[in-house]
């Protein structure tokens, strides 16, 4: 019955928008008032389904600010869920609303998950197309020079460490597609970072780690430690 109510309501709103734009009514308000009284089949409870289409809803629908309500599941899926609810209820194993919500998300192919942080300034280069292009270029370079010696093949890696903490996640989960294994969410970048630079060759040689910090964040006299390649203080911090 609720689905029928929603369908009728959406149809009346759409009709009010259409007739106003077609100059049948001179205002959205008059269209909303006109569609307040609508005849239903005699088998419907007129009192239960009696409502007025809000003029603001009609205006928002016409301007695109509001879209029609949509169900996550189709009518067949909804019927299956209702049948299962009745079955579990009769079996003294009623479904919790959270469980039922999980079933709906499973049907539509989405799921809640905790994302991994992604720096917005690096996100534009962090995609499969760019990564595959890099490996294609590396393959072409190796073929052009009949292979590059391992001692000349170096990999540079950088790692940003947060210094002014108290910005840890709250373990909130967000809705992702089940097929999306790389579950990222753009995070706030208003942080003071220390960037660690490491470089290792394919032959196994390595260069001592170096650090890039914001000017004044850490005194460089503490970096004179054996095993550290060096440190650089920049005038602007990495944010």
Long-range contacts (C-beta under 8 A, 24 or more apart in sequence): 3-71, 3-75, 3-78, 4-44, 5-48, 5-49, 6-69, 8-38, 8-40, 8-49, 9-51, 9-53, 10-68, 10-69, 12-38, 12-53, 13-53, 13-57, 13-58, 13-61, 13-68, 14-61, 14-68, 16-53, 16-58, 17-58, 17-61, 17-62, 20-58, 20-62, 21-62, 28-55, 28-58, 28-59, 28-62, 29-55, 31-55, 31-58, 32-57, 32-58, 72-104, 72-105, 72-107, 72-108, 73-104, 73-107, 73-108, 77-107, 105-175, 109-177, 109-178, 109-179, 110-175, 110-176, 110-177, 110-178, 111-175, 111-176, 111-177, 111-178, 112-173, 112-174, 112-175, 112-176, 113-173, 113-174, 113-176, 113-183, 114-169, 114-171, 114-172, 114-173, 114-174, 114-183, 115-174, 115-176, 115-183, 115-184, 115-185, 116-183, 116-184, 116-185, 117-169, 117-184, 117-185, 117-187, 118-184, 118-185, 118-186, 118-187, 119-160, 119-187, 119-189, 120-186, 120-187, 120-189, 121-189, 123-184, 123-186, 149-203, 150-201, 150-202, 150-203, 151-201, 151-202, 151-203, 151-205, 152-201, 153-201, 153-202, 153-203, 154-199, 154-200, 154-201, 154-202, 155-199, 155-200, 155-201, 155-202, 156-197, 156-198, 156-199, 157-197, 157-198, 157-199, 157-200, 158-195, 158-196, 158-197, 158-198, 159-195, 159-196, 159-198, 160-193, 160-194, 160-195, 160-196, 160-238, 161-193, 161-194, 161-195, 161-196, 162-191, 162-192, 162-193, 163-191, 163-192, 163-193, 163-194, 163-217, 164-191, 164-192, 167-191, 189-239, 190-239, 191-239, 192-217, 192-237, 192-239, 193-237, 193-238, 193-239, 194-218, 195-238, 197-229, 212-238, 213-237, 214-238
